[in-house]
Amino acid sequence: MVETNVKLAELDPVWARIKAEAEEAVKLEPLLGGLVHSSILHHQTIESALAYRISLKLASSEMPEQILREICDSAHAADKDIGLDARADIVAVNDRDPACDRFILPMLFFKGFQAVQAYRVAQWLWHDGSRDMARFFQMRASEVFGVDIHPGARIGKGIMIDHAHSIVIGETAVVGDNVSMLHSVTLGGTGKEEEDRHPKIGDGVLIGAGAKVLGNIKVGHCSRIAAGSVVLQEVPPCKTVAGVPARIVGEAGCDQPSVAMDQMLGVR
């Protein structure tokens, strides 16, 4: 058993840590044993655990868990990046969210992480031609998690959505790698245009709570958008914008705003 765990850790350290934390969680909270076993310890891979967890959360009288589980399993088998991106998301949440001190927490409890993983399956369905099923995943994720991400959007890895209530990301939006955003963020359009109409968010961007980024505009790498801002024009890289409408108020303040999670605008 020890040798098996060592090999697992070498091959997949994220999953090995989740399994170890799950075993400890059962000891600390025996009443959660059933949840932890069914969601984590019963599975051989993180992909299997994610498929189980997402299908369980999205199941309803309209679509049973077993069918959703088969869809999630198919998505993970066809696109290995779904599982790899999920691992990066877990590490990102653990690194950036002060309320997260274990890898197991996003898997079990954090709806921002779970909503992004549901989106990743929906995106695979969208590009595989199963667009109505992708829309079903979008609908159920919105109903269950309060997060509405169009399956046509493109979202990178290492994503952290804190609290995640009332997140809206439109069809032609692009979100780069290592982006952090807080609740009530909208990446939306500005009217009824049907072409490329949503924001393009660069790598390493931090988007504060309640911020709205509207239209087919670029937000440069490693920039910061202050809470409550309404962004209607392009944001250069490594800048901080704030206000309604948003304007540049300074530099980003660090190399990686999305990792530092510093939302203060020069006030100490």
Disulfide bonds with the S-S distance in Angstrom:
none
